[in-house]
Amino acid sequence: MSDTILVINAGSSSIKFQLFAVAAEGPPDRQLKGQIDGIGTRPRLRATDAKGESVAEESWSGTDVADLPKAFERLIAFLRTHIGGKLPVAIGHRVVHGGPDYSEPIAVDAQILAKLERLSPLAPLHQPNNLAPIRIALERQPQMLQVACFDTAFHRGHPEVADRFAIPEELYVKGIRRYGFHGLSYEYITRRLHDVAPEVADGRIVVAHLGSGASMCAISAGKSIDSTMGFTALDGLPMGTRPGQLDAGVVLHLVSEGMSAKDIESLLYKECGLKGLSGISNDVRELLESADPRAKFAMEYFTYRIALFAAQLTAAMEGIDALVFTAGIGENSPVIREAVLTRLSWLGLDLAIDANRRNELCITRKDSRVRAYVVPTDEELMIAIHTRELMRNPGTTKLAEKRA
């Protein structure tokens, strides 16, 4: 085996991957970045090296890569060729849901995989696809270390008041509680702030992870205090195709109207959010360019809810020292950031317009009482770090299981 770690983020029609060298000191060194998309239709593999130069561009017929297992086999074959016929020493996987038990990354065996599969109803569009490559690798390469890194883990230390719904105790005991997601992103940002903005790194921070999936998190002294997402990845902010916060009575009404659970699931995960509001697209770039008043309203609604939740999370920490924008929209849309900060000027966030338009690190004025930053996230690097830690310290691989 080569001295490399493979990081996998598998979805329903794509596998995103990165390959890291296991550096002796410092963070793992990224060697490859790519994805196989169009699985089942027009599959294509693309990869770039550490310099961003293309090293692969392949496509196949749908029958050659008809499903995720076949696509994963193609990926392993490509990697064998790229790293001299060898295999990575370990694979780190993004797994959306760790449930109430798993609060840290964990080495996965067949027993743990079975436990994680039982969580699939809580993240039906993510969990089964996240787990499929783990199952394949366990069957084909049982000696290889497989590490599951959970999007929920960073939030498992929430105080109980933030963890509960106002429902009977027995339902909470069964696992119906607020979990929070995008934890790998928040964990990376928390670490990264010590390098790029040490003046606020240990303070009270609201992080806005704004992408096709979007959420926000209150972080105080490096710990998650509360998050906008709850039991599933449907809650909180409006997203590309998900509604965000929604009165449960709406679902009951749809049931009374004759909609099946499957139809409601499809509606909530695929047809709502910015797509539903605009009737045009779930892509913020398209909506910002559109002259359609529905697109304008979708953007107004999006930024209104971001500002609303920023205030709510500030209340959870009884104050705020910094607001951080991250993920695809947060990192790349000055228009969205400006709209949010304009709504939050009362909180002490004074926008520096030129700095914002240049995507600088700090986008508030020097005399701003509360600072705002743009910090690119790197969930894959976070997974590689966790995987390397478990690889180097095998005694910790059962830690999360012991706490379960």
N, C-alpha and C positions, 0 to 999 in steps of 0.2 A: 504494500500500500504506500501511497505517496504521503508526504507530510502536508496534507491539505485538508481543509474542512469545506464541505459543500453545504450551502444554505439554500433551502427550498421553501417557496411560498406557492402552494398549489391552489388553483381555483378551478371552476367548473370547465373552462375551455382553455386554460393556460397554465403553464408552470414557469414561474419566475425563479431564476437561480443565480447564485453568485459563488465563486470559488475563492477561498482565502488560503494563503500560506500561513502556517502556524509559526508566526514570528517568535523568536526567543524573548524579546522584550517589546513593550509597547503594544498597540492594537494589532490584531491580525491584518496581514497585508493582502488587499484585494487584488486578485489576478484576473478574474473573469467576471463579466456581468452579462446576463442575457435572459432570454425567455423562449419558450415554445408556445405560440398562440395558434388560434384557429383549430384546436383539437377537435376532431370529428367532422370537420368541414374542409378547410384548406390549411392544414398544419404547416407551420414555418418555424424554423429555429434561427435565431439571430444572437450573436454574441460579440462583445467587444473586450479588448484587453484593458490593462490598468491605465493606458494612455487614452482610452476611448476609441481606439482604432478597431475596425471590424476584423474579426478573425473567423467568422462563420456566417453564412447566409445560405440556408438549405430549406427546401420545401419538399413535401411528399404528397401523394394522393391520400384522400381521406381514409381509404381502406388500410393504408400502411400505418397510420397513426389514428385509429378510429376511436380510441378512448384514452383516458389518462394513464392506465398501466402501460400501454404500448408507447405512449409519449415519454413516459419515465424511462423505459428501456432504451429508447432512442437517445435520451439525454445521457444516460450512463455510458452508452457506446461512444458518443461524441467526447465525453470527458476522458474515457480510457485512451482515446487517440491523442487528445490534447496533452495529457500528462504521462505520456510514455507507456501506455498499456496498463497503468496502475489504477487503483481505486482510491478515493479519499479515505482518510483514516476515520472520519466521522461525518455524520449528516445532522445538521440542525434544522429543525422544522418550525415554521410559524404555525401554531395551533390556536385558533381563536378562543376556544372556551376550555378552561381548566376546572370549571365548576367550583363548589365550595371547598374542595379538598386540596387542590394543587396550587400552592402559593409561590412556587419557585420552578425553574426549569428542572426537568427530570429525565433520566435515562429510561427509555421505553422498552418494555418487554411485552409479550403477548397478553399478560394479565392486565397491565396498565393500559394497553391499547383497547382492550375490551371495555374498561371503565370509561375511557375517553369517548368511545363510540356511543355509549349510552347518553352522552350529552348532546348528540346530534340534533334532537328536536329543539334545543335552545339556540342553535345556529345552523339551521337547515341548509343554507346556501354556502356555508363556509366549512363547517366541521367535517363532513364526509370527505370533501376534497382535500382538506389539510391532512387527513389521516391516511388517505389512499397510498401515497408514496411510502409512508412508514410501514404499512402492511406488506407492500411489495418487497421492500428492502429487508424486512425481518424474515420473509420467506426465502429470498434469494441469497442474502448475505447476513445470516444470523449473528455472525461474530462482530459485525460492524456496529459501532456505537451510534445509537439513534437518540437524539435529544429533542424533546418537545419543549418549546418556549411559548408560554401562554400570553395572549393579549389581556387576559383578566388578572394575571398574577400581581402586577404592580399595585392593584387596587385592593388586594385582600386584607390590608391592614386598616381599612376604613373604620372609623368609630361606628358603633352599632346604630346610632341615630341616623347615619348616612347609608347604612347597609340595609335597612328595613323598609318594607312597605307596611301600610296600616292594614294588615290582614291577620287572621288568626295565627297564633304561635305555631300550630302544627304544620302550617303551610311553609313557614320560614324554616322549620326543622327539615322539611323535605327538600329544601334548596331553592325555594321561590324567594329571591332576594335581589338586591341591586349588585351587579357584578362590575360593571364598567369595562370598557374595551380600549383598544389602541395603547395598551400598557407598555408594549415594547418601544413605541415611539416616545411616550412620556418618560420612560426610564432613560432612553438615550438623551433626550433634551435635558433632563435633570443632570446627567453627568457632563454633558457638553457645556452647560452654562458655567461650570467651574473654570473652563478654559477661556470662553469668549466673553463672559460677563460675570466675573467673580463677585462683583459688587452686589449682585442680587441673587446669586446662586443658592444661598441658604435662607432666602427671604420667603415672602408670600407671593406666589406666582400663579397666574392663570395661563395655561397653555391651550391654544386653539389649534387642534389638529384638523385642518380643513382640506378635505379631498373629496373624492366621490363618496366615500364614507367619512363622516365628520363627527367629531365630539370635542368636548372641552374638559379640562381637569384642573382642580384646585390643588396645588402642591405647596406645602409648607415645610421648610427645613428638609427638603428632599423627599418628603413622604406624601403620597396621595391622600387627600382629605375627603374629596368628593368628586364625582364625575357626572356628566350629563347623560351618559348611557346607563341603562339599568339592567333588567333581567335578560334582555336580548339586545342586539345591535340595531334595533328599530327606534329606540328612545332618544330623546334629547333634541339635538339640532336637526333641521330638515337637511336631507342629503340629496345625492343625485337622483335616486329613485325611491328613497325611503322617507316616510313622513316626519320622523322625529316625534316629539311629544304629541300624544293623541289621547283624547278622552276614551277610556275603555268602553264607554257606552256606544261609541261609533261602531265598534266591532260587534257588540250585541245587536245593534240595529241592523247591521249587514246580515247577521245570522237570521234575524227575524224576517228579512227580505228574501231569504231563500239562498243566500250565498253559502257555498260549502267552505269548510276550513281550508281546503287546498286553494280554492279561488281567492279567499281572503288573504292567504299567505302570499300568493302571486301578486295580488294588488299591492299589498303593503311593502313588499320587497322590490317590486319591479316597475310599478306604475305611478308611484306617488312622488313626494319630494319636489325637486326643481322641475323634473319632467312633468309631473302632474300639474303643478301650478302654472307652468308656462304653456303646456301643450305643444312644446316645440322640441326641447332637448334637455338632457341632464348635464350637459357640458357648459360650465360657467363661461368659457371663452365664447361659445356661440351665443349665449344669452346676452353677454355684455355687448356683442357686436350687433345684435338684433334691434330693429326699430319697433318691433311689436310691443305694445303696452303690456302684454302678459309676461313677456321676458323681463321687462323693467320691474314689474310687480314681484316676480319671483326673486329677483336680486334684492329688492327692498325687503322682502320678507326674510330672506336669508340673513342679511346683515342686521336686521332688527332683532332676530332671535339670537344671533351671536352676542350682540350687546346686552340683551336681556339676561342671558345665561352668565355672561361675564360679571354682571352685578350680583347675580345669585351666588356664584362661586366666591366672589369677594366677601359676601356676607358669611359664608361658611368658614372663612379664615379670619373674619373680623378685621379685614383690611387687605390691601394689595400693594406690592412693591413693583411688580412688573407684569406685563402681558406679552406673551410670546406667540408669534404666528409660525406655524410649520405645516408640512405636507404640501401637496401639489398646488392648491389654491392659495394657502397661506404664504407659501414661499414665492409665488410667481404673480400674484394679482395685486398690484398697488391700488387699484380701484376699490376692491373689496376691503382692503386694509384701511384705506382712507375713510370709507363709509362707516366702518365699525368704530374707528377712533373718533370720528366726528360725533357720533352718538354718545361716546364715552368721555367727551371732554370735561363733563361735570365731575368725573372721577379723578381728574388731575392728569389726564393724558393729553399732552399738547403736541399735536402732529408736526413733524418737520417735513413739509411737503416734498422738497427736493430729495431729501434722504430716502423718503419712502419710494419715490419714483425710480430711484437708482438701486432699489433693493439693498440698501445698506444694512449693516447689522443692527444699529440703533436707529429707529425712525421717529423718535420724539426729540423735542428741543432740549438743549442742555439744561434749561431751568424747569423742565417738566417734573412735577412732583412724583409722578409714576412714569416709568419708562416702558417703552414698547420695543420689541426686538423681532427680527426675522432670523430664525435659526433652522437651517435644513435638517431634516430628520434622517436617520439611517437605521431602520429597524433590522436590516440584514446584518450590519456590523454588530448590533447588539446581540443577535442570535449567535453569531460567530464567537463573540466574547464568552457568552454563556457555555457554548459547546466546548470551547477550549478549556474553560475552567473545569468542567466535568471530566474532560479527557485527561487533564493533568492531575486531578484530585478525585480518583475513583471513589474514595470514601464518602464524598458528598453526593454521589448519585442517588443514594437512597434517602437523603435528607427530607426531600419533599414528600416522599412516600411515607416516611415515619410520622410526618405531621398530619397526613391524611386521615 
